Amino acid sequence: GVGIPSEHLPHIFDRFYRADKSRSRRSGGGSGIGLTIARALVEAHGGRLWAESAGEGKGSTFTFTLPLAK
């Protein structure tokens, strides 16, 4: 990704949260629920999803883990 400012990082999985308020749904922005849904799906399978970013313009890394099947 393009990077996430540190003040927004703790909130990006909150429902309807959008770090860039200028990106409305009409201008090509999302509804702010995609990451919430992704985390819920991963956690429903016993996994974890998190994001790391060095800041705006420096990229983002999204990582998830799932437990091994028994």
C-alpha positions as CSV (number, residue, x, y, z in Angstrom):
1,G,0.0,0.0,0.0
2,V,0.9,3.7,-0.1
3,G,1.5,3.7,3.7
4,I,-0.6,4.6,6.7
5,P,0.2,7.4,9.0
6,S,0.9,6.1,12.6
7,E,-2.1,7.9,14.1
8,H,-4.5,6.0,11.8
9,L,-2.9,2.5,12.2
10,P,-4.7,1.6,15.4
11,H,-8.1,2.3,13.8
12,I,-7.9,0.8,10.3
13,F,-9.8,-2.4,11.4
14,D,-12.6,-0.4,12.9
15,R,-15.9,-0.6,11.1
16,F,-16.5,2.3,8.6
17,Y,-13.1,3.8,9.4
18,R,-11.3,5.6,6.5
19,A,-8.0,7.3,7.1
20,D,-8.4,9.5,4.1
21,K,-11.8,11.3,4.6
22,S,-11.5,13.0,1.2
23,R,-12.0,9.7,-0.6
24,S,-15.7,9.4,-0.6
25,R,-17.5,6.4,-2.1
26,R,-18.4,8.6,-5.1
27,S,-14.7,9.4,-5.8
28,G,-13.6,5.8,-5.7
29,G,-13.2,5.3,-2.0
30,G,-14.6,2.3,-0.2
31,S,-17.2,2.0,2.6
32,G,-14.6,1.3,5.3
33,I,-15.7,-2.2,6.1
34,G,-13.3,-4.3,4.0
35,L,-10.6,-4.7,6.6
36,T,-13.2,-5.3,9.3
37,I,-14.6,-8.1,7.3
38,A,-11.2,-9.6,6.5
39,R,-10.2,-9.6,10.2
40,A,-13.5,-11.2,11.2
41,L,-13.0,-14.0,8.6
42,V,-9.5,-14.7,9.7
43,E,-10.4,-14.6,13.4
44,A,-13.4,-16.9,12.8
45,H,-10.8,-19.5,11.6
46,G,-8.7,-19.0,14.7
47,G,-6.2,-16.7,13.0
48,R,-4.8,-13.3,13.4
49,L,-4.6,-10.3,11.0
50,W,-2.5,-7.2,11.5
51,A,-1.0,-4.3,9.7
52,E,2.4,-2.6,9.9
53,S,3.4,0.7,8.2
54,A,6.5,2.9,8.4
55,G,4.3,5.8,7.6
56,E,2.7,7.6,4.7
57,G,4.5,7.1,1.4
58,K,6.6,4.2,2.9
59,G,4.2,1.3,2.2
60,S,2.2,-1.0,4.3
61,T,2.4,-4.7,5.1
62,F,-0.7,-6.8,6.0
63,T,0.0,-10.2,7.6
64,F,-2.3,-12.9,8.7
65,T,-1.7,-16.3,10.3
66,L,-4.0,-19.3,10.5
67,P,-3.6,-22.4,12.7
68,L,-2.6,-25.6,11.1
69,A,-5.4,-28.1,10.5
70,K,-5.5,-31.0,12.9
